[in-house]
Amino acid sequence: MKRPKDPNLLGRSVVEDLIGERMDGSPLPPERQKNPAAVALSMLGASKGGHARAASLSPRKRTMIARKAAAARWGIPR
C-alpha cells in the first residue's frame, strides 16, 4: 500500500498498521494472498523456461540480447 506524503496522514497510517485497525474502528483489509497451487505451477515453468530459451538461441542472438539489456540498464546509447 502506498504511504501518504503528508506527515500527519503518514503518522496515522503507521499507527493504523500497528494496531491492526483504522482509527474509525473498521478493520484493515486483509493482505492479498497467493494461491499455493498457482505458485507451485509457476515455479515448475520458471525453472525450465530460461534454460529452454537459452538452448534455442544462437550465440549471436544471445549476445545481441545481452547488449540490449546492458544498454537499458546502464543507459548506454546504442
N, C-alpha and C positions, 0 to 999 in steps of 0.2 A: 504494500500500500504506500502511496506517495505521501510524504510528510508535507504539511503546510509550511510556508516561509515565514509567516507572522510568528514572532516568538511566543505570544500568548496562546495562539492556537496550537503551536508545536508542543508547548508545555502541557496543554490539555490532552493532546493525543497521546503523549508519553504516559501521563497518569492513567488514562483510559486503558492503555495497553497493559500497564502494571496491575491494575485492579481487575481487569478482565471484563469490564462493562463500561458502557457510556455514562456520562455524567447525568443523563436524564433517566437512568435506571435500566435502559434496554440492554440486552446482551450484545456483545460484539459478534459479527458474522463469523461462522466457523472458517478455519483455514481450508483452502482448496486442497483436497487430497486426490492423489492419482490412483487409478485402478491398478492393483498389483499385477493382474493378468496382462494388461496392456504394457506395463513396464517390462515384464519378462519377455514378451514377444518383441518389443523394441530392441532389447538388449541382444536377442538372438540375431536379428537382422543387422544390427550395428556392428557386431563382431565380425561379420562376414563381408559386409559391403565395401569397406575401404580396401581390403585385400583383393577382392574380386575386381574392383575398378582398377587398382594399380596393375594387376596382372594383365588386364585387357589393353592398357595403354602402351604405346611405344615409348622408348626412352626420350625421343624428341618431344613428343606431346607432353610427357610428364615435366620435362624441363620448361616448356612454354607455360604450363600451368603454375609451376613454382615461381617463375619470374614474374608472372602477373600477380600472384599472391604477395610476393615480396614488395613489388611496386605499390600495391594497395596498402600494405601495412606501413611501409616506411615513407610513403608519399613521394616516391621517386618517379619522375615523369618518364614515360616510355617513348 
